[in-house]
């Protein structure tokens, strides 16, 4: 069965991509964890940030909450890895 197609699924897909780039999740194809690629992780975060800005006022409460929470968590993880803490 194909994955669900929804705005929340898009958010989670981009978040998973960032997690792979952080080195936190294995590559979806190989399962191997790669060293952190902060540029690619930042790109995924920036895409989510653009979605937040461009969809403001057009999301359900649940979609907005998921997007906001994902962005907080990814930004915190980015700072954690960037500062080594």
N, C-alpha and C positions, 0 to 999 in steps of 0.2 A: 504494500500500500504506500503511495507517495506521501511525503510529509505534508502536514497542514499548510495551506497557503493563507496567511493572515499578516496583519501588521505586526502583531506580537511575535510571530514566527520569524519575520524579517529582523526584528530587534535582536532576538535570541541568536539568530544566525550570525549577525555582525558581532555580537558579544562573544560567541564561540570562536570566531575568527581572531578576535583580539586575544582571547585566552590561549589560543594556539601560538600566536606571535609572542606572547609573554613567556612561552615555554611551559605553561601550566597544564595544557592539554596536549595529548598526542595528535599527530597529523591524522586527519580523518581517514586517509587512504592507508597509510603504513602503520599508524598507531605509535610511531616514534615521536618522542618529545625532542624538539629542536631547541638550540640556544635562543634566548630572547632576541627578538628583532623589534627594537623599540620604535623604529620608524614605521614599520608596518602596523604595529599595535596602535600607534598614535593616529595613523590613517583611519583605522576602524573606529576609533573614538571620535575623530573629527566627523566621519560620516554620520554617526549617531547624533552628534551635536547638531549637524545641519538638519537632519530629520526632525529633531526636537524644535528647532527654530521654524522650519517651513511648515510644520503641521500644527503649530500652536493654535489652539481653539478648535481644532478639527478632530481630535482624538476622543475616544471614550475615556472615562475616568480610569478604568483599568489599564488601558494602553498607555496613558500618560504616566501613571504610577510605575508601570514596568519600565518604561523608557527612562524616567528620572532615576529610578533605583539602579538600573544597569549602568547609567552614566556615572553615578556616584561611586559605585563599586569599581568600575574600570579606571576611573581617574585616580582613586585611592591606590589601586594596584600599580598604576603607572608611576606614581610618585614613590611608592615603596620600592619598586625596582630601580628607579632612577637614582634614588638616594642611598640604596643599599641597606635600607632598614626593614 
